[in-house]
Amino acid sequence: MPERPYFNLIIQNQKLAVFFASDKLFIKKGFNKDYITYSMDNTLYEGAIKGSISKDRKLKQLAKFIRYGDVCFETMDVKRVMQPFIKKV
């Protein structure tokens, strides 16, 4: 379990909240000003596509959960927003 299991993610201009809990990853619409924010709409996203995601611990965990774990999307819209990232990891 990460020490800070929550963070915000911006992807395709959508603001999402990511939660790690009970060996599952939950992704829902929303934003919390107290959480660290990652933007996948800039070079970070390009880096993830090119495989340099391992340089960032949170994004590495996100990729690992998407590959091997349970991922729960709040809605189908959230899943669609995450598709470009999911396809690359």
PyMOL Python script that loads the backbone (N, CA, C, O; Angstrom):
from pymol import cmd

cmd.read_pdbstr("""\
ATOM      1  N   MET A   1       0.851  -1.186   0.000  1.00  0.00           N
ATOM      2  CA  MET A   1       0.000   0.000   0.000  1.00  0.00           C
ATOM      3  C   MET A   1       0.891   1.240   0.000  1.00  0.00           C
ATOM      4  O   MET A   1       1.766   1.359   0.858  1.00  0.00           O
ATOM      5  N   PRO A   2       0.695   2.150  -0.922  1.00  0.00           N
ATOM      6  CA  PRO A   2       1.507   3.365  -0.944  1.00  0.00           C
ATOM      7  C   PRO A   2       1.264   4.221   0.286  1.00  0.00           C
ATOM      8  O   PRO A   2       0.196   4.163   0.896  1.00  0.00           O
ATOM      9  N   GLU A   3       2.264   5.013   0.646  1.00  0.00           N
ATOM     10  CA  GLU A   3       2.100   5.867   1.826  1.00  0.00           C
ATOM     11  C   GLU A   3       1.031   6.932   1.610  1.00  0.00           C
ATOM     12  O   GLU A   3       0.340   7.310   2.556  1.00  0.00           O
ATOM     13  N   ARG A   4       0.885   7.417   0.388  1.00  0.00           N
ATOM     14  CA  ARG A   4      -0.193   8.360   0.046  1.00  0.00           C
ATOM     15  C   ARG A   4      -0.995   7.732  -1.073  1.00  0.00           C
ATOM     16  O   ARG A   4      -0.653   7.880  -2.247  1.00  0.00           O
ATOM     17  N   PRO A   5      -2.057   7.034  -0.719  1.00  0.00           N
ATOM     18  CA  PRO A   5      -2.750   6.218  -1.717  1.00  0.00           C
ATOM     19  C   PRO A   5      -3.718   6.966  -2.621  1.00  0.00           C
ATOM     20  O   PRO A   5      -4.484   6.341  -3.355  1.00  0.00           O
ATOM     21  N   TYR A   6      -3.696   8.288  -2.579  1.00  0.00           N
ATOM     22  CA  TYR A   6      -4.638   9.053  -3.395  1.00  0.00           C
ATOM     23  C   TYR A   6      -3.885  10.093  -4.205  1.00  0.00           C
ATOM     24  O   TYR A   6      -2.925  10.686  -3.713  1.00  0.00           O
ATOM     25  N   PHE A   7      -4.308  10.321  -5.437  1.00  0.00           N
ATOM     26  CA  PHE A   7      -3.772  11.432  -6.216  1.00  0.00           C
ATOM     27  C   PHE A   7      -4.764  11.803  -7.306  1.00  0.00           C
ATOM     28  O   PHE A   7      -5.660  11.028  -7.641  1.00  0.00           O
ATOM     29  N   ASN A   8      -4.590  12.996  -7.851  1.00  0.00           N
ATOM     30  CA  ASN A   8      -5.412  13.469  -8.964  1.00  0.00           C
ATOM     31  C   ASN A   8      -4.692  13.155 -10.264  1.00  0.00           C
ATOM     32  O   ASN A   8      -3.463  13.112 -10.321  1.00  0.00           O
ATOM     33  N   LEU A   9      -5.474  12.939 -11.292  1.00  0.00           N
ATOM     34  CA  LEU A   9      -4.920  12.656 -12.605  1.00  0.00           C
ATOM     35  C   LEU A   9      -5.693  13.467 -13.631  1.00  0.00           C
ATOM     36  O   LEU A   9      -6.924  13.444 -13.654  1.00  0.00           O
ATOM     37  N   ILE A  10      -4.968  14.184 -14.478  1.00  0.00           N
ATOM     38  CA  ILE A  10      -5.608  14.906 -15.578  1.00  0.00           C
ATOM     39  C   ILE A  10      -5.245  14.170 -16.857  1.00  0.00           C
ATOM     40  O   ILE A  10      -4.069  14.002 -17.179  1.00  0.00           O
ATOM     41  N   ILE A  11      -6.269  13.734 -17.582  1.00  0.00           N
ATOM     42  CA  ILE A  11      -6.054  13.033 -18.843  1.00  0.00           C
ATOM     43  C   ILE A  11      -7.191  13.409 -19.786  1.00  0.00           C
ATOM     44  O   ILE A  11      -8.361  13.364 -19.407  1.00  0.00           O
ATOM     45  N   GLN A  12      -6.847  13.774 -20.994  1.00  0.00           N
ATOM     46  CA  GLN A  12      -7.813  14.233 -21.996  1.00  0.00           C
ATOM     47  C   GLN A  12      -8.692  15.348 -21.427  1.00  0.00           C
ATOM     48  O   GLN A  12      -9.906  15.360 -21.633  1.00  0.00           O
ATOM     49  N   ASN A  13      -8.075  16.271 -20.718  1.00  0.00           N
ATOM     50  CA  ASN A  13      -8.746  17.422 -20.095  1.00  0.00           C
ATOM     51  C   ASN A  13      -9.792  17.031 -19.058  1.00  0.00           C
ATOM     52  O   ASN A  13     -10.628  17.856 -18.691  1.00  0.00           O
ATOM     53  N   GLN A  14      -9.764  15.807 -18.586  1.00  0.00           N
ATOM     54  CA  GLN A  14     -10.684  15.356 -17.538  1.00  0.00           C
ATOM     55  C   GLN A  14      -9.927  15.267 -16.221  1.00  0.00           C
ATOM     56  O   GLN A  14      -8.787  14.806 -16.181  1.00  0.00           O
ATOM     57  N   LYS A  15     -10.561  15.705 -15.156  1.00  0.00           N
ATOM     58  CA  LYS A  15      -9.966  15.612 -13.826  1.00  0.00           C
ATOM     59  C   LYS A  15     -10.511  14.369 -13.138  1.00  0.00           C
ATOM     60  O   LYS A  15     -11.720  14.205 -12.977  1.00  0.00           O
ATOM     61  N   LEU A  16      -9.588  13.497 -12.736  1.00  0.00           N
ATOM     62  CA  LEU A  16      -9.964  12.239 -12.105  1.00  0.00           C
ATOM     63  C   LEU A  16      -9.262  12.099 -10.765  1.00  0.00           C
ATOM     64  O   LEU A  16      -8.155  12.603 -10.578  1.00  0.00           O
ATOM     65  N   ALA A  17      -9.904  11.418  -9.843  1.00  0.00           N
ATOM     66  CA  ALA A  17      -9.297  11.076  -8.561  1.00  0.00           C
ATOM     67  C   ALA A  17      -8.985   9.585  -8.590  1.00  0.00           C
ATOM     68  O   ALA A  17      -9.821   8.772  -8.986  1.00  0.00           O
ATOM     69  N   VAL A  18      -7.776   9.236  -8.167  1.00  0.00           N
ATOM     70  CA  VAL A  18      -7.334   7.849  -8.172  1.00  0.00           C
ATOM     71  C   VAL A  18      -7.119   7.412  -6.728  1.00  0.00           C
ATOM     72  O   VAL A  18      -6.449   8.100  -5.957  1.00  0.00           O
ATOM     73  N   PHE A  19      -7.685   6.275  -6.369  1.00  0.00           N
ATOM     74  CA  PHE A  19      -7.601   5.755  -5.010  1.00  0.00           C
ATOM     75  C   PHE A  19      -7.086   4.324  -5.042  1.00  0.00           C
ATOM     76  O   PHE A  19      -7.571   3.508  -5.826  1.00  0.00           O
ATOM     77  N   PHE A  20      -6.118   4.015  -4.204  1.00  0.00           N
ATOM     78  CA  PHE A  20      -5.679   2.643  -4.003  1.00  0.00           C
ATOM     79  C   PHE A  20      -6.293   2.169  -2.692  1.00  0.00           C
ATOM     80  O   PHE A  20      -6.071   2.786  -1.650  1.00  0.00           O
ATOM     81  N   ALA A  21      -7.054   1.093  -2.726  1.00  0.00           N
ATOM     82  CA  ALA A  21      -7.657   0.561  -1.502  1.00  0.00           C
ATOM     83  C   ALA A  21      -7.991  -0.909  -1.696  1.00  0.00           C
ATOM     84  O   ALA A  21      -8.445  -1.318  -2.765  1.00  0.00           O
ATOM     85  N   SER A  22      -7.768  -1.689  -0.667  1.00  0.00           N
ATOM     86  CA  SER A  22      -8.147  -3.109  -0.666  1.00  0.00           C
ATOM     87  C   SER A  22      -7.670  -3.837  -1.917  1.00  0.00           C
ATOM     88  O   SER A  22      -8.426  -4.585  -2.537  1.00  0.00           O
ATOM     89  N   ASP A  23      -6.417  -3.615  -2.279  1.00  0.00           N
ATOM     90  CA  ASP A  23      -5.830  -4.262  -3.450  1.00  0.00           C
ATOM     91  C   ASP A  23      -6.569  -3.960  -4.746  1.00  0.00           C
ATOM     92  O   ASP A  23      -6.496  -4.730  -5.704  1.00  0.00           O
ATOM     93  N   LYS A  24      -7.268  -2.856  -4.774  1.00  0.00           N
ATOM     94  CA  LYS A  24      -7.957  -2.427  -5.989  1.00  0.00           C
ATOM     95  C   LYS A  24      -7.598  -0.977  -6.271  1.00  0.00           C
ATOM     96  O   LYS A  24      -7.190  -0.230  -5.382  1.00  0.00           O
ATOM     97  N   LEU A  25      -7.758  -0.608  -7.506  1.00  0.00           N
ATOM     98  CA  LEU A  25      -7.563   0.769  -7.930  1.00  0.00           C
ATOM     99  C   LEU A  25      -8.919   1.320  -8.326  1.00  0.00           C
ATOM    100  O   LEU A  25      -9.620   0.733  -9.151  1.00  0.00           O
ATOM    101  N   PHE A  26      -9.284   2.440  -7.742  1.00  0.00           N
ATOM    102  CA  PHE A  26     -10.551   3.089  -8.056  1.00  0.00           C
ATOM    103  C   PHE A  26     -10.251   4.397  -8.774  1.00  0.00           C
ATOM    104  O   PHE A  26      -9.425   5.188  -8.319  1.00  0.00           O
ATOM    105  N   ILE A  27     -10.919   4.619  -9.888  1.00  0.00           N
ATOM    106  CA  ILE A  27     -10.752   5.858 -10.642  1.00  0.00           C
ATOM    107  C   ILE A  27     -12.126   6.469 -10.820  1.00  0.00           C
ATOM    108  O   ILE A  27     -13.037   5.833 -11.352  1.00  0.00           O
ATOM    109  N   LYS A  28     -12.271   7.718 -10.368  1.00  0.00           N
ATOM    110  CA  LYS A  28     -13.571   8.377 -10.486  1.00  0.00           C
ATOM    111  C   LYS A  28     -13.389   9.825 -10.894  1.00  0.00           C
ATOM    112  O   LYS A  28     -12.300  10.387 -10.777  1.00  0.00           O
ATOM    113  N   LYS A  29     -14.469  10.419 -11.374  1.00  0.00           N
ATOM    114  CA  LYS A  29     -14.431  11.837 -11.708  1.00  0.00           C
ATOM    115  C   LYS A  29     -14.301  12.619 -10.420  1.00  0.00           C
ATOM    116  O   LYS A  29     -14.881  12.264  -9.394  1.00  0.00           O
ATOM    117  N   GLY A  30     -13.530  13.690 -10.491  1.00  0.00           N
ATOM    118  CA  GLY A  30     -13.383  14.521  -9.309  1.00  0.00           C
ATOM    119  C   GLY A  30     -11.971  15.026  -9.172  1.00  0.00           C
ATOM    120  O   GLY A  30     -11.089  14.695  -9.964  1.00  0.00           O
ATOM    121  N   PHE A  31     -11.777  15.826  -8.164  1.00  0.00           N
ATOM    122  CA  PHE A  31     -10.493  16.478  -7.946  1.00  0.00           C
ATOM    123  C   PHE A  31     -10.423  16.868  -6.486  1.00  0.00           C
ATOM    124  O   PHE A  31     -11.399  17.385  -5.942  1.00  0.00           O
ATOM    125  N   ASN A  32      -9.310  16.638  -5.848  1.00  0.00           N
ATOM    126  CA  ASN A  32      -9.139  17.040  -4.457  1.00  0.00           C
ATOM    127  C   ASN A  32      -7.919  17.942  -4.376  1.00  0.00           C
ATOM    128  O   ASN A  32      -6.818  17.540  -4.752  1.00  0.00           O
ATOM    129  N   LYS A  33      -8.109  19.148  -3.891  1.00  0.00           N
ATOM    130  CA  LYS A  33      -7.008  20.122  -3.868  1.00  0.00           C
ATOM    131  C   LYS A  33      -5.872  19.703  -2.936  1.00  0.00           C
ATOM    132  O   LYS A  33      -4.767  20.235  -3.041  1.00  0.00           O
ATOM    133  N   ASP A  34      -6.123  18.768  -2.036  1.00  0.00           N
ATOM    134  CA  ASP A  34      -5.090  18.323  -1.107  1.00  0.00           C
ATOM    135  C   ASP A  34      -4.209  17.211  -1.673  1.00  0.00           C
ATOM    136  O   ASP A  34      -3.188  16.871  -1.076  1.00  0.00           O
ATOM    137  N   TYR A  35      -4.588  16.648  -2.804  1.00  0.00           N
ATOM    138  CA  TYR A  35      -3.827  15.544  -3.386  1.00  0.00           C
ATOM    139  C   TYR A  35      -2.844  16.066  -4.420  1.00  0.00           C
ATOM    140  O   TYR A  35      -3.077  17.105  -5.037  1.00  0.00           O
ATOM    141  N   ILE A  36      -1.762  15.356  -4.607  1.00  0.00           N
ATOM    142  CA  ILE A  36      -0.814  15.692  -5.660  1.00  0.00           C
ATOM    143  C   ILE A  36      -1.498  15.433  -7.008  1.00  0.00           C
ATOM    144  O   ILE A  36      -2.306  14.513  -7.135  1.00  0.00           O
ATOM    145  N   THR A  37      -1.170  16.245  -7.998  1.00  0.00           N
ATOM    146  CA  THR A  37      -1.817  16.134  -9.304  1.00  0.00           C
ATOM    147  C   THR A  37      -0.795  15.773 -10.370  1.00  0.00           C
ATOM    148  O   THR A  37       0.277  16.373 -10.452  1.00  0.00           O
ATOM    149  N   TYR A  38      -1.141  14.794 -11.176  1.00  0.00           N
ATOM    150  CA  TYR A  38      -0.345  14.406 -12.329  1.00  0.00           C
ATOM    151  C   TYR A  38      -1.142  14.716 -13.581  1.00  0.00           C
ATOM    152  O   TYR A  38      -2.345  14.463 -13.638  1.00  0.00           O
ATOM    153  N   SER A  39      -0.473  15.264 -14.580  1.00  0.00           N
ATOM    154  CA  SER A  39      -1.132  15.518 -15.859  1.00  0.00           C
ATOM    155  C   SER A  39      -0.581  14.562 -16.903  1.00  0.00           C
ATOM    156  O   SER A  39       0.626  14.497 -17.135  1.00  0.00           O
ATOM    157  N   MET A  40      -1.480  13.827 -17.523  1.00  0.00           N
ATOM    158  CA  MET A  40      -1.077  12.923 -18.596  1.00  0.00           C
ATOM    159  C   MET A  40      -1.225  13.609 -19.946  1.00  0.00           C
ATOM    160  O   MET A  40      -0.993  12.991 -20.985  1.00  0.00           O
ATOM    161  N   ASP A  41      -1.608  14.873 -19.939  1.00  0.00           N
ATOM    162  CA  ASP A  41      -1.844  15.601 -21.182  1.00  0.00           C
ATOM    163  C   ASP A  41      -0.601  16.342 -21.666  1.00  0.00           C
ATOM    164  O   ASP A  41      -0.672  17.121 -22.616  1.00  0.00           O
ATOM    165  N   ASN A  42       0.533  16.102 -21.020  1.00  0.00           N
ATOM    166  CA  ASN A  42       1.748  16.806 -21.422  1.00  0.00           C
ATOM    167  C   ASN A  42       2.872  15.802 -21.641  1.00  0.00           C
ATOM    168  O   ASN A  42       2.608  14.671 -22.048  1.00  0.00           O
ATOM    169  N   THR A  43       4.091  16.179 -21.387  1.00  0.00           N
ATOM    170  CA  THR A  43       5.219  15.285 -21.637  1.00  0.00           C
ATOM    171  C   THR A  43       5.187  14.057 -20.744  1.00  0.00           C
ATOM    172  O   THR A  43       5.750  13.022 -21.100  1.00  0.00           O
ATOM    173  N   LEU A  44       4.540  14.153 -19.591  1.00  0.00           N
ATOM    174  CA  LEU A  44       4.420  12.989 -18.717  1.00  0.00           C
ATOM    175  C   LEU A  44       3.658  11.878 -19.435  1.00  0.00           C
ATOM    176  O   LEU A  44       4.022  10.705 -19.343  1.00  0.00           O
ATOM    177  N   TYR A  45       2.618  12.250 -20.138  1.00  0.00           N
ATOM    178  CA  TYR A  45       1.836  11.275 -20.908  1.00  0.00           C
ATOM    179  C   TYR A  45       2.688  10.681 -22.026  1.00  0.00           C
ATOM    180  O   TYR A  45       2.683   9.470 -22.248  1.00  0.00           O
ATOM    181  N   GLU A  46       3.409  11.538 -22.719  1.00  0.00           N
ATOM    182  CA  GLU A  46       4.277  11.041 -23.787  1.00  0.00           C
ATOM    183  C   GLU A  46       5.330  10.104 -23.222  1.00  0.00           C
ATOM    184  O   GLU A  46       5.649   9.079 -23.825  1.00  0.00           O
ATOM    185  N   GLY A  47       5.874  10.462 -22.050  1.00  0.00           N
ATOM    186  CA  GLY A  47       6.862   9.592 -21.408  1.00  0.00           C
ATOM    187  C   GLY A  47       6.276   8.245 -21.051  1.00  0.00           C
ATOM    188  O   GLY A  47       6.942   7.220 -21.191  1.00  0.00           O
ATOM    189  N   ALA A  48       5.036   8.236 -20.590  1.00  0.00           N
ATOM    190  CA  ALA A  48       4.369   6.981 -20.239  1.00  0.00           C
ATOM    191  C   ALA A  48       4.204   6.117 -21.483  1.00  0.00           C
ATOM    192  O   ALA A  48       4.386   4.900 -21.438  1.00  0.00           O
ATOM    193  N   ILE A  49       3.860   6.757 -22.582  1.00  0.00           N
ATOM    194  CA  ILE A  49       3.691   6.019 -23.834  1.00  0.00           C
ATOM    195  C   ILE A  49       5.019   5.397 -24.264  1.00  0.00           C
ATOM    196  O   ILE A  49       5.047   4.276 -24.771  1.00  0.00           O
ATOM    197  N   LYS A  50       6.099   6.112 -24.065  1.00  0.00           N
ATOM    198  CA  LYS A  50       7.407   5.633 -24.511  1.00  0.00           C
ATOM    199  C   LYS A  50       8.065   4.692 -23.509  1.00  0.00           C
ATOM    200  O   LYS A  50       9.183   4.230 -23.740  1.00  0.00           O
ATOM    201  N   GLY A  51       7.394   4.405 -22.408  1.00  0.00           N
ATOM    202  CA  GLY A  51       7.928   3.431 -21.473  1.00  0.00           C
ATOM    203  C   GLY A  51       8.709   4.009 -20.317  1.00  0.00           C
ATOM    204  O   GLY A  51       9.205   3.253 -19.481  1.00  0.00           O
ATOM    205  N   SER A  52       8.838   5.326 -20.238  1.00  0.00           N
ATOM    206  CA  SER A  52       9.606   5.912 -19.141  1.00  0.00           C
ATOM    207  C   SER A  52       8.751   6.128 -17.901  1.00  0.00           C
ATOM    208  O   SER A  52       9.126   6.867 -16.991  1.00  0.00           O
ATOM    209  N   ILE A  53       7.609   5.479 -17.881  1.00  0.00           N
ATOM    210  CA  ILE A  53       6.712   5.595 -16.732  1.00  0.00           C
ATOM    211  C   ILE A  53       7.393   5.118 -15.451  1.00  0.00           C
ATOM    212  O   ILE A  53       7.025   5.556 -14.360  1.00  0.00           O
ATOM    213  N   SER A  54       8.369   4.237 -15.564  1.00  0.00           N
ATOM    214  CA  SER A  54       9.024   3.677 -14.388  1.00  0.00           C
ATOM    215  C   SER A  54       9.787   4.726 -13.592  1.00  0.00           C
ATOM    216  O   SER A  54      10.184   4.462 -12.457  1.00  0.00           O
ATOM    217  N   LYS A  55      10.001   5.904 -14.159  1.00  0.00           N
ATOM    218  CA  LYS A  55      10.696   6.967 -13.434  1.00  0.00           C
ATOM    219  C   LYS A  55       9.830   7.578 -12.351  1.00  0.00           C
ATOM    220  O   LYS A  55      10.351   8.219 -11.439  1.00  0.00           O
ATOM    221  N   ASP A  56       8.533   7.397 -12.428  1.00  0.00           N
ATOM    222  CA  ASP A  56       7.633   7.970 -11.436  1.00  0.00           C
ATOM    223  C   ASP A  56       6.910   6.850 -10.698  1.00  0.00           C
ATOM    224  O   ASP A  56       6.233   6.021 -11.306  1.00  0.00           O
ATOM    225  N   ARG A  57       7.066   6.842  -9.388  1.00  0.00           N
ATOM    226  CA  ARG A  57       6.532   5.754  -8.567  1.00  0.00           C
ATOM    227  C   ARG A  57       5.014   5.641  -8.646  1.00  0.00           C
ATOM    228  O   ARG A  57       4.481   4.540  -8.788  1.00  0.00           O
ATOM    229  N   LYS A  58       4.316   6.766  -8.555  1.00  0.00           N
ATOM    230  CA  LYS A  58       2.845   6.734  -8.576  1.00  0.00           C
ATOM    231  C   LYS A  58       2.329   6.223  -9.919  1.00  0.00           C
ATOM    232  O   LYS A  58       1.429   5.385  -9.973  1.00  0.00           O
ATOM    233  N   LEU A  59       2.904   6.733 -10.989  1.00  0.00           N
ATOM    234  CA  LEU A  59       2.446   6.292 -12.308  1.00  0.00           C
ATOM    235  C   LEU A  59       2.837   4.845 -12.571  1.00  0.00           C
ATOM    236  O   LEU A  59       2.128   4.121 -13.270  1.00  0.00           O
ATOM    237  N   LYS A  60       3.969   4.425 -12.010  1.00  0.00           N
ATOM    238  CA  LYS A  60       4.361   3.025 -12.129  1.00  0.00           C
ATOM    239  C   LYS A  60       3.344   2.134 -11.415  1.00  0.00           C
ATOM    240  O   LYS A  60       2.962   1.082 -11.926  1.00  0.00           O
ATOM    241  N   GLN A  61       2.909   2.568 -10.227  1.00  0.00           N
ATOM    242  CA  GLN A  61       1.886   1.816  -9.503  1.00  0.00           C
ATOM    243  C   GLN A  61       0.579   1.784 -10.288  1.00  0.00           C
ATOM    244  O   GLN A  61      -0.092   0.754 -10.358  1.00  0.00           O
ATOM    245  N   LEU A  62       0.231   2.914 -10.872  1.00  0.00           N
ATOM    246  CA  LEU A  62      -0.994   2.989 -11.668  1.00  0.00           C
ATOM    247  C   LEU A  62      -0.927   1.991 -12.829  1.00  0.00           C
ATOM    248  O   LEU A  62      -1.879   1.248 -13.069  1.00  0.00           O
ATOM    249  N   ALA A  63       0.186   1.981 -13.536  1.00  0.00           N
ATOM    250  CA  ALA A  63       0.357   1.053 -14.653  1.00  0.00           C
ATOM    251  C   ALA A  63       0.294  -0.396 -14.177  1.00  0.00           C
ATOM    252  O   ALA A  63      -0.305  -1.245 -14.838  1.00  0.00           O
ATOM    253  N   LYS A  64       0.913  -0.678 -13.030  1.00  0.00           N
ATOM    254  CA  LYS A  64       0.915  -2.044 -12.492  1.00  0.00           C
ATOM    255  C   LYS A  64      -0.503  -2.499 -12.152  1.00  0.00           C
ATOM    256  O   LYS A  64      -0.890  -3.623 -12.475  1.00  0.00           O
ATOM    257  N   PHE A  65      -1.273  -1.636 -11.507  1.00  0.00           N
ATOM    258  CA  PHE A  65      -2.649  -1.999 -11.175  1.00  0.00           C
ATOM    259  C   PHE A  65      -3.477  -2.216 -12.430  1.00  0.00           C
ATOM    260  O   PHE A  65      -4.303  -3.128 -12.487  1.00  0.00           O
ATOM    261  N   ILE A  66      -3.257  -1.384 -13.430  1.00  0.00           N
ATOM    262  CA  ILE A  66      -4.018  -1.535 -14.669  1.00  0.00           C
ATOM    263  C   ILE A  66      -3.657  -2.856 -15.349  1.00  0.00           C
ATOM    264  O   ILE A  66      -4.527  -3.531 -15.898  1.00  0.00           O
ATOM    265  N   ARG A  67      -2.376  -3.223 -15.312  1.00  0.00           N
ATOM    266  CA  ARG A  67      -1.948  -4.467 -15.953  1.00  0.00           C
ATOM    267  C   ARG A  67      -2.389  -5.713 -15.197  1.00  0.00           C
ATOM    268  O   ARG A  67      -2.895  -6.663 -15.794  1.00  0.00           O
ATOM    269  N   TYR A  68      -2.193  -5.704 -13.876  1.00  0.00           N
ATOM    270  CA  TYR A  68      -2.309  -6.948 -13.111  1.00  0.00           C
ATOM    271  C   TYR A  68      -3.404  -6.963 -12.056  1.00  0.00           C
ATOM    272  O   TYR A  68      -3.749  -8.026 -11.541  1.00  0.00           O
ATOM    273  N   GLY A  69      -3.946  -5.819 -11.732  1.00  0.00           N
ATOM    274  CA  GLY A  69      -4.877  -5.777 -10.617  1.00  0.00           C
ATOM    275  C   GLY A  69      -6.299  -5.498 -11.021  1.00  0.00           C
ATOM    276  O   GLY A  69      -6.654  -5.470 -12.200  1.00  0.00           O
ATOM    277  N   ASP A  70      -7.087  -5.295 -10.015  1.00  0.00           N
ATOM    278  CA  ASP A  70      -8.479  -4.923 -10.212  1.00  0.00           C
ATOM    279  C   ASP A  70      -8.569  -3.415 -10.371  1.00  0.00           C
ATOM    280  O   ASP A  70      -8.060  -2.667  -9.536  1.00  0.00           O
ATOM    281  N   VAL A  71      -9.204  -2.975 -11.424  1.00  0.00           N
ATOM    282  CA  VAL A  71      -9.429  -1.554 -11.642  1.00  0.00           C
ATOM    283  C   VAL A  71     -10.929  -1.326 -11.683  1.00  0.00           C
ATOM    284  O   VAL A  71     -11.643  -1.962 -12.458  1.00  0.00           O
ATOM    285  N   CYS A  72     -11.399  -0.421 -10.848  1.00  0.00           N
ATOM    286  CA  CYS A  72     -12.822  -0.093 -10.796  1.00  0.00           C
ATOM    287  C   CYS A  72     -13.010   1.330 -11.302  1.00  0.00           C
ATOM    288  O   CYS A  72     -12.497   2.279 -10.709  1.00  0.00           O
ATOM    289  N   PHE A  73     -13.735   1.472 -12.384  1.00  0.00           N
ATOM    290  CA  PHE A  73     -14.026   2.783 -12.944  1.00  0.00           C
ATOM    291  C   PHE A  73     -15.402   3.217 -12.473  1.00  0.00           C
ATOM    292  O   PHE A  73     -16.344   2.425 -12.472  1.00  0.00           O
ATOM    293  N   GLU A  74     -15.517   4.487 -12.069  1.00  0.00           N
ATOM    294  CA  GLU A  74     -16.797   4.998 -11.582  1.00  0.00           C
ATOM    295  C   GLU A  74     -17.885   4.882 -12.650  1.00  0.00           C
ATOM    296  O   GLU A  74     -19.010   4.469 -12.366  1.00  0.00           O
ATOM    297  N   THR A  75     -17.533   5.253 -13.881  1.00  0.00           N
ATOM    298  CA  THR A  75     -18.497   5.206 -14.983  1.00  0.00           C
ATOM    299  C   THR A  75     -17.778   4.751 -16.251  1.00  0.00           C
ATOM    300  O   THR A  75     -16.549   4.682 -16.289  1.00  0.00           O
ATOM    301  N   MET A  76     -18.543   4.447 -17.267  1.00  0.00           N
ATOM    302  CA  MET A  76     -17.947   4.098 -18.559  1.00  0.00           C
ATOM    303  C   MET A  76     -17.216   5.298 -19.160  1.00  0.00           C
ATOM    304  O   MET A  76     -16.240   5.124 -19.889  1.00  0.00           O
ATOM    305  N   ASP A  77     -17.677   6.508 -18.863  1.00  0.00           N
ATOM    306  CA  ASP A  77     -16.982   7.716 -19.335  1.00  0.00           C
ATOM    307  C   ASP A  77     -15.562   7.761 -18.795  1.00  0.00           C
ATOM    308  O   ASP A  77     -14.625   8.082 -19.527  1.00  0.00           O
ATOM    309  N   VAL A  78     -15.401   7.443 -17.529  1.00  0.00           N
ATOM    310  CA  VAL A  78     -14.072   7.434 -16.918  1.00  0.00           C
ATOM    311  C   VAL A  78     -13.203   6.378 -17.600  1.00  0.00           C
ATOM    312  O   VAL A  78     -12.029   6.624 -17.878  1.00  0.00           O
ATOM    313  N   LYS A  79     -13.769   5.221 -17.867  1.00  0.00           N
ATOM    314  CA  LYS A  79     -13.011   4.165 -18.540  1.00  0.00           C
ATOM    315  C   LYS A  79     -12.579   4.619 -19.931  1.00  0.00           C
ATOM    316  O   LYS A  79     -11.442   4.377 -20.337  1.00  0.00           O
ATOM    317  N   ARG A  80     -13.475   5.275 -20.663  1.00  0.00           N
ATOM    318  CA  ARG A  80     -13.134   5.775 -22.005  1.00  0.00           C
ATOM    319  C   ARG A  80     -12.004   6.797 -21.944  1.00  0.00           C
ATOM    320  O   ARG A  80     -11.113   6.787 -22.794  1.00  0.00           O
ATOM    321  N   VAL A  81     -12.032   7.669 -20.957  1.00  0.00           N
ATOM    322  CA  VAL A  81     -10.985   8.680 -20.805  1.00  0.00           C
ATOM    323  C   VAL A  81      -9.637   8.011 -20.561  1.00  0.00           C
ATOM    324  O   VAL A  81      -8.610   8.482 -21.050  1.00  0.00           O
ATOM    325  N   MET A  82      -9.638   6.922 -19.811  1.00  0.00           N
ATOM    326  CA  MET A  82      -8.398   6.229 -19.465  1.00  0.00           C
ATOM    327  C   MET A  82      -7.895   5.308 -20.579  1.00  0.00           C
ATOM    328  O   MET A  82      -6.755   4.849 -20.508  1.00  0.00           O
ATOM    329  N   GLN A  83      -8.694   5.025 -21.593  1.00  0.00           N
ATOM    330  CA  GLN A  83      -8.325   4.059 -22.632  1.00  0.00           C
ATOM    331  C   GLN A  83      -6.970   4.327 -23.296  1.00  0.00           C
ATOM    332  O   GLN A  83      -6.201   3.381 -23.468  1.00  0.00           O
ATOM    333  N   PRO A  84      -6.640   5.569 -23.678  1.00  0.00           N
ATOM    334  CA  PRO A  84      -5.330   5.776 -24.320  1.00  0.00           C
ATOM    335  C   PRO A  84      -4.164   5.359 -23.421  1.00  0.00           C
ATOM    336  O   PRO A  84      -3.178   4.797 -23.898  1.00  0.00           O
ATOM    337  N   PHE A  85      -4.280   5.632 -22.134  1.00  0.00           N
ATOM    338  CA  PHE A  85      -3.231   5.235 -21.195  1.00  0.00           C
ATOM    339  C   PHE A  85      -3.222   3.715 -21.017  1.00  0.00           C
ATOM    340  O   PHE A  85      -2.164   3.087 -21.039  1.00  0.00           O
ATOM    341  N   ILE A  86      -4.395   3.137 -20.841  1.00  0.00           N
ATOM    342  CA  ILE A  86      -4.508   1.693 -20.633  1.00  0.00           C
ATOM    343  C   ILE A  86      -3.914   0.929 -21.814  1.00  0.00           C
ATOM    344  O   ILE A  86      -3.221  -0.070 -21.622  1.00  0.00           O
ATOM    345  N   LYS A  87      -4.179   1.388 -23.016  1.00  0.00           N
ATOM    346  CA  LYS A  87      -3.666   0.707 -24.212  1.00  0.00           C
ATOM    347  C   LYS A  87      -2.144   0.733 -24.262  1.00  0.00           C
ATOM    348  O   LYS A  87      -1.527  -0.182 -24.806  1.00  0.00           O
ATOM    349  N   LYS A  88      -1.540   1.766 -23.703  1.00  0.00           N
ATOM    350  CA  LYS A  88      -0.088   1.915 -23.776  1.00  0.00           C
ATOM    351  C   LYS A  88       0.638   1.182 -22.664  1.00  0.00           C
ATOM    352  O   LYS A  88       1.822   0.876 -22.806  1.00  0.00           O
ATOM    353  N   VAL A  89      -0.037   0.892 -21.562  1.00  0.00           N
ATOM    354  CA  VAL A  89       0.636   0.207 -20.461  1.00  0.00           C
ATOM    355  C   VAL A  89       0.341  -1.272 -20.509  1.00  0.00           C
ATOM    356  O   VAL A  89       0.820  -2.025 -19.661  1.00  0.00           O
TER     357      VAL A  89
END
""", "prot")
cmd.dss("prot")
cmd.show_as("cartoon", "prot")
cmd.util.cbc("prot")
cmd.orient("prot")
